[in-house]
């Protein structure tokens, strides 16, 4: 039995110099160690020796399953590229048919291949032919003849035409990416973005209720994502994900995650949809506050729970929220599910809520958590006590100071910056000045992060910062002698250029605002002028005069 039955087209390789270039392209997209295998197979086919493919490829790899899986991953990625990036349904179907051959029967994405191929066969004469995304200008005319209900239907019907390309790795899809098309003269035109327009329309619960059944749709929109291109993992995205995001804007609940939707069978998914239909239909009889209160107690998904708490705070229900948060903390019931990666633990976020909306009566309740094992809990409690209990000043400052002693300045500490800046006494200044001893913090700070601190340090005449800026603005020719591969965001030259950019952005002379096209000589000259200007500002500060800083161009 031959390993692969296919035409040369499936390798997307050309003869001669193109072969080397395309082999690298395959490695980049497919990511497995099969470029050598595919090149050998290509050579056999070109030289009419296809019968030798199996023999020699297995001698190279010595593992039949790995070879088959490797080629299957390559083909699957190319099928998704043809579908999503190129909108070439015919080619995607052709590759899909190839992947459905018996030799690939154990491919992990075989079910997705079959589902996508079948969908494309049904959609190939409709998508972008009879069903299109109109240009922006065309939409302005179209919607004149549609009432609001018809506009909503028009946009929901076209969600499946969205073409979203992953911009980095690892990285989430940017669902709001603009949509474009080209005419026969290669002129570029922006198309409407149905997902964005639906969110902008501020749909009501009653309006989205009509589209609840889209949670049951298996249709894909033109997007796939992956962790890394060298990983075999690929995910095709369904329009129910877009619908879910639209619902989240309105009801602040992630239905797909909350209900474990993808782990349910069809019958169970239908029950979930009917459950939410009843909830949303009942909402007509409830106030907005009562609606969120009624669903809060049944939610164990942390992101949705937190989102609803925020909504209730927005609606002025602070006391109700506080009572719920106090109860959870008192009982230690932090067993929420589906916390997003890279954010605080539910326990830590609950204490953050206490810090933000807690009342004087919470002082004694929170004091006992000042020694909690979580540093974030300690921070929120200390900040709350600093604002609400003068008798706790010493223990609160001691707690924050200890965190600064042991941290790198970029993880726990940023949560305290605003509060310490507002306190602005000897102790808070002493704590903030410790940041200058932490290299990791300075790397971030000089790259432009923590701009509120930049404003505070400059306006309070911080000697260390002014001295540092004076030194970094003093550029010399030898500063630019740096091997390209050693340059990073935090290399000595990059830091000097970051300071040049930062200081340039807070003064009013346009010719001194950083320009990426500046030559080395122009950077040196700009550094001299900015240093002189900043020295003048420092002298004004020491004399008690008014500083001429403009912080509108930095992110506060």
HELIX and SHEET records of a PDB file:
HELIX    1   1 UNK A    8  UNK A   11  5                                   4    
HELIX    2   2 UNK A   17  UNK A   30  1                                  14    
HELIX    3   3 UNK A   35  UNK A   46  1                                  12    
HELIX    4   4 UNK A   50  UNK A   52  5                                   3    
HELIX    5   5 UNK A   53  UNK A   61  1                                   9    
HELIX    6   6 UNK A   64  UNK A   80  1                                  17    
HELIX    7   7 UNK A   81  UNK A   85  3                                   5    
HELIX    8   8 UNK A   89  UNK A   99  1                                  11    
HELIX    9   9 UNK A  102  UNK A  104  5                                   3    
HELIX   10  10 UNK A  110  UNK A  123  1                                  14    
HELIX   11  11 UNK A  136  UNK A  142  1                                   7    
HELIX   12  12 UNK A  143  UNK A  145  5                                   3    
HELIX   13  13 UNK A  148  UNK A  157  1                                  10    
HELIX   14  14 UNK A  159  UNK A  161  5                                   3    
HELIX   15  15 UNK A  194  UNK A  200  1                                   7    
HELIX   16  16 UNK A  205  UNK A  209  1                                   5    
HELIX   17  17 UNK A  212  UNK A  216  5                                   5    
HELIX   18  18 UNK A  239  UNK A  251  1                                  13    
HELIX   19  19 UNK A  255  UNK A  258  1                                   4    
HELIX   20  20 UNK A  261  UNK A  263  5                                   3    
HELIX   21  21 UNK A  266  UNK A  282  1                                  17    
HELIX   22  22 UNK A  283  UNK A  285  5                                   3    
HELIX   23  23 UNK A  288  UNK A  296  1                                   9    
HELIX   24  24 UNK A  302  UNK A  314  1                                  13    
HELIX   25  25 UNK A  318  UNK A  331  1                                  14    
HELIX   26  26 UNK A  346  UNK A  357  1                                  12    
HELIX   27  27 UNK A  360  UNK A  362  5                                   3    
HELIX   28  28 UNK A  363  UNK A  367  1                                   5    
HELIX   29  29 UNK A  375  UNK A  388  1                                  14    
HELIX   30  30 UNK A  390  UNK A  392  5                                   3    
HELIX   31  31 UNK A  393  UNK A  406  1                                  14    
HELIX   32  32 UNK A  413  UNK A  416  5                                   4    
HELIX   33  33 UNK A  417  UNK A  423  1                                   7    
HELIX   34  34 UNK A  426  UNK A  433  1                                   8    
HELIX   35  35 UNK A  434  UNK A  437  5                                   4    
HELIX   36  36 UNK A  439  UNK A  447  1                                   9    
HELIX   37  37 UNK A  451  UNK A  459  1                                   9    
HELIX   38  38 UNK A  463  UNK A  472  1                                  10    
HELIX   39  39 UNK A  477  UNK A  480  5                                   4    
HELIX   40  40 UNK A  484  UNK A  486  5                                   3    
HELIX   41  41 UNK A  492  UNK A  505  1                                  14    
HELIX   42  42 UNK A  510  UNK A  512  5                                   3    
HELIX   43  43 UNK A  520  UNK A  542  1                                  23    
SHEET    1   A 2 UNK A 179  UNK A 182  0                                        
SHEET    2   A 2 UNK A 188  UNK A 191 -1                                        
SHEET    1   B 2 UNK A 220  UNK A 225  0                                        
SHEET    2   B 2 UNK A 235  UNK A 238 -1                                        
END                                                                             
